[in-house]
Amino acid sequence: MVIAAGIGGCGESHPGASADTGKALDLPQKIAQKLMLDIRYFCPDMQRPAAGKAGNRQCNNPVTELPLELASMIRDTDLGGIILFADNLENSAQIVRLNRALQQAAAESRSGLPLLIGIDQEGGRVNRLPRNEAAAFAGNMAIGATYAREGDRFASATAVVMADQLRALGFNVNFAPTLDVNSNPDNPVINVRSYSEKPQVVADLGSASVAAFQRRGVAATVKHFPGHGDTSVDSHTGLPRVERSLEQARAVDLLPFQQVILNAQPALTMTAHIQYPALDTTTLTSRSGEQMLAPATLSRKILSGILREEMGYQGVIVTDSLNMAGISDYFTPEEAVVNTFAAGADIALMPIKIRYPEDLVQLDRLIGRVVSAVEAGELSLDELDVSLARVQRLKQTYIDNQWVRLEEGEAVDSAAAVLATAEHRVLADNLASAALTHIFTPRASALPVIDGKTQQVQVLAPNRAIGEAFSIALAQVSDAKVSVLSPLRAADEVSQSDADILIVASIVPGESAVELGGMEDLPTLQERIVDQETLYEIYRQSLSAASARGAKTVFISMRSPYEAARFKALADVHLASFDYKAFIGPDRTLEGPIYRALANALVSSEPASGQMPVTVSVSDALHASNASTSDEG
């Protein structure tokens, strides 16, 4: 199947596919072009559960093939974009077919305008592509740890690979990189998604990443403007407030955005659902009737004033997901979209959830409300047309019509070949090794941790999956016997053992089997401890018991490094890996670049080469367990 192309892309010209394209659209079409929805789940044969009724279940059927109802929605409304999540992505052939079906539906719309198809492919903890097929990279803070020795090499190289992967699969927008400066150890949502606590490092690495993505034909998105790094509330679950002065805001949070805009001209900038009174004290009326400070996503002063006028940004402004609590707890979807368009946003991301057939009317209702806002003068038609022109220019530049015109079989084969590139996995291994960092300088006598005399190693991790990944990797570099401990029995087992070494591998925020890539299918990998403080106490007791009998002790922070301070006196070696992700390989065993890198480091007499991109102090340790995971970007 060859899909008709509705707009010039990637350097091609197309009559009418410029700013004039908008003039041929009616008002509802124009508004629909400024909306981007998710299709994570859809249940065509179910009804939305009624509130308070037993026996109903939520829709959790992933969309991996495009249902007729959703194809019709795209075709009938001229919807502008779709964002896909890991639930939608099984393998390269399926992803190609889904993205082609999405573009086919758009080609059959009245305008024929193709879709922006976006994804959050940051690397590290936010990685949507299937890891068993597409090489996955440690995230931004890992790259930040390499900056002192490698400069922006890994930021650029990983972005090139991710862009090639995404473009081969039919994506044209990546919601990455993150430019938030992680200046708050309590930050529950950014944390290791940040390159560094130093604004200039963030700016340098962000510029390299944006330039590389866009050089390879994928639109990059810098986020979360005006800066989400100094928050202690997750905007997925609440509305954070940043208490900085204007001078601090310009020197820290705004600096990376300003420099990346000047150096790399990012195609998109994503807003943050945060209140930032130093930048705007405008108030809005919430759905409950209360006056509240306007979140940045709904702030004209921040989006149009600071970003557009002061920074001279000419690209597309896209909101973070509008169904996050930082917006949806205070505004209806219709209010949120009208307010963000009035503030200067070009694309409203995920304002509504379409999960059941009866939800489809929500899109018509939303578009109708925005039409009414334009007709009533709440929104300027001239501003809407200028905004639409920016969206169409984005499509002209980054939608790959050559990919769209490929025969399906050719597109499937091409994607598989790109994802199978051996050099991609070599790069992932090199980054994992280069990022490993000693949080505290170890004594020279502590290295190597594992040597030829080592006979037994114990590994303690939040669940057996992590321990098994360590065991498999260590078996490749050492003949020592590796025992994986159950957290619930670890302290007693360590006390009664004569093992030479105890390795504690900690993950904060706590991991999930789903995040690790399908491990829910292996019953032996399901053991979990939910309470983080209980787990920390087990780590403390186990490390103390091992030290008391003269064993070497190693503490590895596999996600956020701030927690290591509470174990500073209990371990001989403290390592930060900034990543813990593994996947089930072709032989049904766990593997991952970070485990190979850690195994090699533990048998090396040379110290790890990374340098800490954030400051770890004793006070940070008290708050490390506040971090949490989230699905959206």
C-alpha positions in Angstrom: 0.0 0.0 0.0 1.3 3.5 -0.9 -0.2 6.4 1.0 -1.0 9.6 -0.8 1.1 12.5 0.5 -0.8 15.6 1.4 2.0 18.1 2.2 5.5 18.7 1.1 8.1 17.4 3.6 11.8 17.2 4.1 12.8 19.7 1.6 10.0 19.0 -1.0 7.7 21.7 -2.2 4.0 21.3 -2.4 1.5 23.8 -3.9 -0.6 25.3 -1.1 1.3 23.5 1.7 2.6 26.7 3.2 1.1 29.3 5.4 -1.6 29.6 2.7 -2.7 26.0 3.6 -4.7 27.4 6.5 -6.7 29.7 4.3 -8.3 26.6 2.6 -9.4 25.2 5.9 -12.6 26.0 7.7 -12.5 27.1 11.3 -13.1 23.6 12.8 -10.4 22.1 10.6 -8.0 24.8 11.7 -8.6 24.1 15.3 -8.3 20.3 14.8 -4.9 20.8 13.2 -3.8 22.3 16.5 -4.7 19.3 18.5 -2.7 16.2 19.2 -4.3 13.2 20.9 -3.1 9.9 22.3 -4.6 6.5 21.3 -2.9 4.5 24.1 -6.0 2.4 24.8 -9.3 1.9 23.0 -12.1 -0.5 23.8 -14.6 -0.5 20.8 -16.9 -3.1 22.4 -17.1 -1.5 25.9 -18.9 1.4 27.5 -17.3 3.8 29.9 -17.7 2.5 33.5 -20.4 4.4 35.4 -19.1 6.1 38.5 -19.7 4.0 41.6 -20.9 0.9 39.8 -19.3 -2.4 40.6 -18.3 -4.8 37.9 -17.0 -2.3 35.5 -13.4 -2.3 34.4 -11.3 0.5 32.9 -10.3 0.2 29.3 -6.7 -1.2 29.1 -6.7 -2.6 25.6 -3.6 -1.2 23.8 -4.1 0.2 20.3 -1.6 -1.7 18.2 -3.7 -1.7 15.1 -5.8 1.3 14.1 -9.5 0.7 14.9 -12.1 1.9 12.3 -13.6 4.3 14.9 -10.2 6.1 15.5 -9.4 6.1 11.7 -12.8 7.8 11.1 -12.1 10.3 13.9 -8.9 11.3 12.2 -10.4 11.4 8.8 -13.6 13.3 9.7 -12.0 16.0 11.9 -8.7 16.7 10.1 -6.9 16.0 13.4 -3.4 17.4 13.4 -1.4 14.9 15.4 -1.1 11.7 17.4 1.3 10.7 20.2 2.1 7.1 20.8 3.3 5.4 24.0 5.1 2.1 24.7 1.7 0.3 25.0 1.2 1.0 21.3 4.6 -0.3 20.2 5.2 -4.0 20.0 7.8 -4.4 17.3 9.2 -2.6 14.3 6.8 -4.2 11.7 3.7 -3.4 13.8 4.9 0.2 14.5 5.4 0.8 10.8 2.0 -0.5 10.0 0.3 1.5 12.7 2.0 4.7 11.7 1.1 4.1 8.0 -2.5 3.4 9.0 -2.5 6.7 10.9 -1.2 8.6 7.9 -3.6 6.9 5.6 -6.5 8.0 7.7 -5.2 11.6 7.6 -4.7 11.4 3.8 -8.4 10.5 3.5 -9.5 13.7 5.4 -10.9 16.7 3.5 -7.6 18.6 3.8 -5.4 15.6 3.1 -2.9 17.0 5.5 -0.6 14.4 7.1 -0.2 13.9 10.9 2.5 14.9 13.2 3.2 11.6 15.0 5.1 12.1 18.2 6.7 10.1 20.9 8.6 10.6 24.2 12.0 9.0 23.3 14.3 10.7 25.8 16.4 7.7 26.7 16.9 6.4 30.2 13.7 6.1 32.2 11.6 7.6 29.4 12.0 5.1 26.5 9.1 4.0 24.4 10.6 1.8 21.7 10.8 -1.9 22.4 14.3 -2.5 23.9 14.7 -6.0 22.6 14.8 -4.6 19.0 15.8 -0.9 19.3 19.1 0.0 21.1 18.2 2.0 24.2 20.5 4.5 25.8 21.1 5.7 29.3 19.4 9.0 29.9 20.3 12.6 30.2 22.1 12.5 33.6 24.2 9.6 32.4 25.2 11.9 29.4 25.9 14.7 31.9 28.3 12.4 33.8 30.4 12.1 30.6 30.5 15.8 29.9 33.8 16.6 31.6 35.7 14.0 29.5 33.6 13.7 26.4 32.0 17.1 25.9 28.8 16.8 23.9 29.8 13.6 22.0 27.2 11.3 23.5 24.4 13.9 23.4 24.9 14.2 19.7 25.6 10.5 18.9 22.7 9.1 20.8 20.3 11.7 19.3 21.5 10.7 15.8 20.7 7.1 16.5 17.3 7.8 18.1 16.4 10.1 15.2 17.3 7.3 12.7 15.3 4.8 14.6 12.2 7.1 14.9 12.3 8.2 11.3 12.5 4.7 10.0 9.4 3.8 12.0 7.4 6.8 10.8 7.7 9.2 13.7 8.4 12.9 12.9 8.3 14.5 16.3 10.3 13.6 19.4 9.4 15.2 22.7 13.0 15.4 23.8 15.4 16.6 25.1 14.7 17.8 28.6 16.3 21.2 29.4 15.2 21.3 33.0 18.1 22.1 35.4 17.7 19.6 38.3 18.6 22.0 41.1 16.2 20.3 43.6 17.2 16.9 45.0 13.5 16.4 46.0 12.4 16.7 42.3 10.1 13.7 41.8 9.5 14.0 38.0 12.7 15.4 36.4 15.7 14.1 38.5 17.8 11.9 36.2 16.0 13.2 33.2 18.1 16.3 33.6 21.6 16.6 32.2 23.0 18.4 35.2 22.5 20.9 38.0 24.6 23.4 36.0 22.6 25.5 33.5 25.5 25.9 31.0 26.1 22.1 30.9 22.4 21.6 30.2 22.5 24.3 27.5 25.6 22.7 25.8 24.2 19.2 25.8 20.7 20.2 24.9 22.0 22.2 21.9 24.0 19.2 20.6 21.0 16.9 21.0 18.5 19.2 19.2 20.9 19.9 16.4 21.5 16.1 15.9 17.8 15.2 16.0 16.9 17.8 13.5 19.9 17.2 11.2 18.6 13.7 10.8 15.1 14.8 10.0 13.2 14.5 13.3 11.7 17.6 15.0 13.1 18.0 18.5 11.2 19.4 21.5 12.9 21.2 24.3 11.0 20.9 27.6 9.6 21.9 30.1 9.5 25.7 29.6 10.1 27.8 31.7 11.9 25.1 33.7 10.7 22.2 35.9 14.0 21.5 37.7 13.3 23.2 41.0 10.0 21.5 42.0 9.2 19.0 44.6 5.7 18.2 43.2 5.0 16.0 40.2 2.8 17.9 37.8 1.2 14.6 36.8 -0.3 14.5 40.3 -0.4 18.1 41.4 0.5 21.7 40.5 4.1 22.6 41.4 5.1 26.2 42.3 8.7 27.5 41.7 9.8 30.0 44.3 12.8 31.7 42.6 13.6 35.3 42.1 13.5 36.8 38.6 17.3 36.9 38.6 17.5 33.3 39.6 15.0 32.3 37.0 17.1 33.9 34.2 20.4 32.6 35.5 19.2 29.0 36.0 15.9 27.8 34.5 15.7 30.1 31.5 19.3 30.1 30.5 19.3 26.7 28.7 16.2 27.5 26.7 17.6 30.8 25.6 20.9 29.4 24.5 19.4 26.3 22.8 17.0 28.6 20.9 19.9 30.7 19.7 22.2 27.8 18.9 20.0 25.1 17.5 16.5 26.5 16.8 14.4 23.7 18.3 11.3 22.9 16.2 9.1 22.7 19.3 9.1 23.9 22.9 6.9 22.1 25.4 5.3 24.0 28.3 5.4 23.1 32.0 2.4 22.9 34.2 4.0 24.9 37.0 3.3 28.2 38.7 6.2 30.6 38.6 5.3 33.9 40.3 8.6 35.5 39.5 7.6 35.3 35.9 3.9 35.8 36.0 1.4 36.7 38.8 -1.6 36.7 36.5 -4.6 34.9 38.0 -7.2 32.7 36.4 -10.5 31.4 37.7 -10.4 27.6 38.2 -13.3 25.2 37.6 -14.2 25.5 41.3 -14.5 29.3 41.0 -11.3 30.1 42.9 -8.7 32.5 41.8 -5.3 30.9 41.2 -1.9 31.8 39.7 -1.9 31.0 36.0 0.3 27.9 35.3 2.9 28.5 32.7 1.0 26.5 30.1 -1.9 29.0 30.4 0.3 32.1 30.9 0.4 34.6 28.0 3.1 36.5 29.7 5.4 33.4 29.9 4.6 31.9 26.5 4.0 35.0 24.3 5.9 37.5 26.4 9.1 35.7 27.5 9.4 32.8 25.0 8.2 34.5 21.9 9.1 38.2 22.4 12.1 38.2 24.7 13.7 35.0 23.5 12.7 35.5 19.9 11.4 31.9 19.5 9.8 31.2 16.1 9.0 27.5 16.5 5.9 25.6 17.6 4.8 25.8 21.2 3.2 22.5 22.4 1.7 22.0 25.8 2.6 19.1 28.1 -0.3 16.7 28.4 -3.4 18.7 29.4 -4.9 15.7 31.1 -2.2 15.8 33.8 -3.5 16.9 37.2 -1.5 20.1 37.1 -4.1 21.3 34.6 -7.1 18.9 34.7 -7.7 19.3 38.4 -8.3 23.0 37.9 -9.8 23.4 34.4 -12.1 21.5 32.1 -10.5 20.3 28.8 -12.3 23.0 26.9 -11.2 25.7 29.4 -7.6 24.4 29.2 -7.5 24.5 25.4 -9.0 27.9 25.1 -6.7 29.3 27.8 -3.5 27.8 26.4 -4.3 29.0 22.8 -5.0 32.4 24.2 -1.6 32.3 26.0 0.2 31.5 22.8 0.4 27.7 22.5 0.2 26.3 19.0 -0.6 22.6 19.8 -2.7 21.3 22.7 -1.4 17.9 23.6 -3.8 15.2 25.0 -6.6 17.5 26.2 -9.1 14.6 26.2 -8.9 10.8 26.5 -10.7 8.7 23.8 -11.0 5.2 25.3 -14.6 4.2 24.3 -16.8 4.9 21.3 -18.9 7.2 23.3 -15.8 9.3 24.0 -15.6 10.3 20.3 -18.1 13.1 20.8 -15.7 14.8 23.2 -13.5 15.8 20.3 -16.4 17.4 18.4 -17.5 19.1 21.7 -13.9 20.4 22.2 -13.6 21.8 18.7 -17.0 23.4 18.9 -16.1 25.2 22.2 -12.9 26.6 20.6 -14.9 27.7 17.5 -17.3 29.5 19.8 -14.3 31.2 21.6 -13.1 32.5 18.2 -16.5 33.7 17.2 -17.0 35.4 20.5 -13.7 37.2 20.4 -12.1 35.2 23.3 -9.5 34.0 20.8 -8.1 36.0 17.9 -8.7 34.5 14.4 -5.6 36.3 13.2 -3.4 34.8 16.0 -5.0 31.4 15.3 -4.0 31.6 11.6 -0.4 32.6 12.5 -0.2 29.7 14.9 -1.6 27.3 12.3 1.0 28.5 9.8 3.7 27.5 12.3 2.2 24.1 12.6 2.0 23.7 8.8 5.7 24.8 8.4 6.6 22.2 11.0 4.8 19.5 8.9 6.5 20.8 5.7 9.9 20.5 7.3 9.7 17.2 9.1 7.1 14.9 7.6 9.0 12.4 5.5 7.0 12.0 2.3 9.6 9.5 0.9 8.7 7.2 3.9 5.0 7.8 3.3 5.4 6.7 -0.4 7.3 3.5 0.3 5.5 0.2 -0.2 4.6 -1.2 3.2 6.9 -4.2 2.8 9.8 -2.0 1.9 9.1 0.3 4.9 8.9 -2.7 7.3 12.2 -4.1 6.0 14.0 -0.8 6.1 12.9 -0.1 9.7 14.1 -3.6 10.8 17.4 -3.0 9.2 17.9 0.4 10.9 17.0 -1.0 14.3 19.4 -4.0 13.8 22.4 -1.7 13.3 25.2 -3.2 15.4 26.9 0.1 16.0 23.8 1.4 17.9 24.3 -1.2 20.6 28.0 -0.5 20.7 27.2 3.1 21.4 24.8 2.1 24.1 27.5 0.1 25.8 30.1 2.9 25.4 27.7 5.4 27.0 26.9 3.1 29.9 30.6 2.5 30.7 31.5 6.2 30.3 28.7 7.3 32.6 29.6 5.2 35.6 30.6 7.5 38.4 32.0 7.2 41.9 29.7 9.2 44.0 32.4 9.3 46.7 36.0 8.6 46.0 36.8 5.1 47.1 40.0 4.0 48.8 42.6 2.6 46.3 42.5 -0.7 48.2 38.8 -1.1 47.4 39.5 -1.6 43.7 39.1 -3.9 42.0 35.9 -4.9 43.9 36.0 -8.4 42.4 39.4 -10.1 41.8 40.8 -13.6 41.2 40.4 -14.4 44.8 36.7 -13.6 45.0 34.7 -16.8 45.5 31.2 -15.6 46.3 29.2 -12.4 45.6 25.8 -11.6 47.1 23.5 -9.2 45.2 20.6 -7.4 47.0 18.2 -5.4 44.8 14.5 -4.3 45.0 13.4 -7.4 43.2 14.8 -10.6 41.7 14.9 -9.2 38.1 17.6 -6.7 38.9 19.6 -9.3 40.8 19.3 -11.8 37.9 20.5 -9.2 35.5 23.6 -8.6 37.7 24.2 -12.4 38.0 24.1 -12.9 34.2 26.5 -10.0 33.6 28.9 -10.9 36.4 29.1 -14.5 35.0 30.7 -13.1 31.9 33.6 -11.5 33.7 34.2 -13.6 36.9 34.1 -17.2 38.0 32.8 -16.2 41.4 29.5 -17.7 42.5 26.7 -15.0 42.6 23.8 -15.3 45.0 20.7 -13.2 44.5 19.1 -12.3 47.8 15.5 -11.9 48.7 15.0 -8.5 50.3 12.8 -10.0 53.0 15.5 -12.4 54.1 18.6 -10.5 53.1 19.9 -9.3 56.5 19.8 -12.8 58.0 21.3 -14.4 54.8 24.2 -11.8 54.8 24.9 -12.4 58.5 25.1 -16.2 58.1 27.0 -16.1 54.8 30.8 -16.1 54.2 30.4 -14.3 50.9 33.3 -12.0 50.0 31.3 -9.1 48.6 27.8 -7.6 49.1 26.4 -5.5 46.2 23.3 -3.4 47.0 21.6 -2.1 43.8 19.1 0.5 44.7 16.4 2.1 42.4 14.7 5.3 43.4 12.1 5.9 42.2 11.0 2.3 42.6 11.0 0.3 39.4 8.2 -1.7 37.9 8.2 -4.9 35.9 6.5 -3.1 33.0 9.2 -0.5 32.9 11.8 -3.3 32.5 10.2 -4.6 29.4 7.8 -7.4 29.7 9.1 -9.0 32.9 5.6 -9.5 34.1 5.6 -12.6 32.0 8.3 -14.2 34.2 6.7 -15.1 37.6 10.1 -15.4 39.2 10.7 -11.7 38.6 7.7 -10.5 40.4 8.9 -10.1 44.0 8.6 -6.5 45.1 8.8 -4.4 48.2 6.6 -1.3 48.0 7.7 0.7 51.0 11.0 2.5 50.3 11.9 3.2 53.9 11.5 -0.5 54.7 13.8 -1.3 51.8 16.4 1.3 52.9 16.4 -0.3 56.4 17.0 -3.7 54.9 19.9 -2.2 52.9 21.4 -0.6 56.0 21.1 -3.8 58.0 22.6 -5.9 55.3 25.5 -3.6 54.6 26.3 -3.4 58.3 26.2 -7.2 58.6 28.5 -7.6 55.7 31.0 -5.0 56.9 31.0 -6.6 60.4 32.4 -9.8 59.1 34.9 -8.1 56.8 33.2 -8.4 53.4 33.6 -5.7 50.8 30.4 -3.6 50.4 29.2 -1.8 47.3 26.2 0.5 47.0 25.0 1.3 43.5 22.5 4.0 42.9 20.9 2.9 39.6 18.6 5.8 39.1 18.8 8.9 41.4 22.2 9.3 43.0 21.0 11.5 45.9 20.1 8.6 48.1 23.7 7.4 48.3 24.6 9.9 51.0 22.6 7.9 53.6 24.8 4.9 52.9 28.1 6.8 52.7 29.6 5.2 55.9 28.2 1.8 55.2 29.8 0.9 51.8 33.4 0.7 50.6 32.4 1.7 47.0 29.5 3.9 45.9 28.6 3.9 42.2 26.1 5.9 40.2 24.8 4.3 37.0 21.9 6.6 36.3 20.1 3.7 34.6 18.8 0.3 35.5 16.9 -0.8 32.5 17.1 -4.4 31.2 15.2 -6.4 28.7 14.6 -10.0 27.9 16.8 -11.0 25.0 16.4 -13.6 22.3 17.6 -16.4 24.7 15.1 -15.3 27.3 17.7 -14.0 29.7 18.0 -10.5 31.0 20.5 -8.2 29.5 21.3 -4.5 29.2 24.2 -2.2 28.6 24.3 -0.9 32.2 24.8 -4.4 33.7 27.6 -5.2 31.3 29.2 -1.8 32.2 28.9 -2.4 35.9 30.2 -6.0 35.7 33.3 -4.7 33.9 33.8 -1.9 36.4 33.6 -4.2 39.3 36.5 -6.3 38.1 38.6 -3.3 37.1 41.4 -1.7 39.1 40.7 1.6 37.4 38.2 4.0 38.9 35.0 4.8 36.9 35.5 7.7 34.5 32.3 9.6 34.9 32.0 12.8 37.0 28.9 13.6 39.1 26.6 16.1 37.3 24.8 16.9 40.5 25.9 17.5 44.1 25.1 14.7 46.6 25.1 15.8 50.2 24.0 14.2 53.5 20.9 16.4 53.6 19.8 15.1 50.2 19.6 11.6 51.5 16.7 12.4 53.7 14.5 13.2 50.7 15.7 10.8 48.0 12.7 8.5 48.4 10.2 11.2 47.4 10.8 10.6 43.7 8.2 9.0 41.6 7.7 7.6 38.1 5.4 9.0 35.5 4.3 7.9 32.0 4.1 11.2 30.1 6.8 13.6 29.3 
